[in-house]
Amino acid sequence: MTRPADRQIAEAIKRLASERGPEKTFCPSEAARRLRSDNWRELMDDVRRVAAALCDEGHLVATQRGTVVDPLTARGPIRLQQRVDRGEQ
């Protein structure tokens, strides 16, 4: 099966973040499942990589047990969240 392009992964992640809003988090696996209902686990490395780029660009925050982490180096489950612009609070 063909892997989704980074653009498609980013769109799925951004859509989830927008739906949840800045107060709620979501698991990267939710984005993978939206892209592929079967064999979604195969996409997890790609989803984390794209999520890390979105964090670097200021779109998202990745956390683990409430602490901000790098999605590429964090081991174990992480949560993603839409970044709140300090001027919008």
HELIX and SHEET records of a PDB file:
HELIX    1   1 ASP A    6  ARG A   20  1                                  15    
HELIX    2   2 PRO A   28  LEU A   35  1                                   8    
HELIX    3   3 TRP A   40  LEU A   43  5                                   4    
HELIX    4   4 MET A   44  ASP A   56  1                                  13    
HELIX    5   5 ARG A   86  GLU A   88  5                                   3    
SHEET    1   A 4 THR A  25  PHE A  26  0                                        
SHEET    2   A 4 ARG A  79  GLN A  82 -1                                        
SHEET    3   A 4 LEU A  60  GLN A  64 -1                                        
SHEET    4   A 4 THR A  67  VAL A  68 -1                                        
END                                                                             
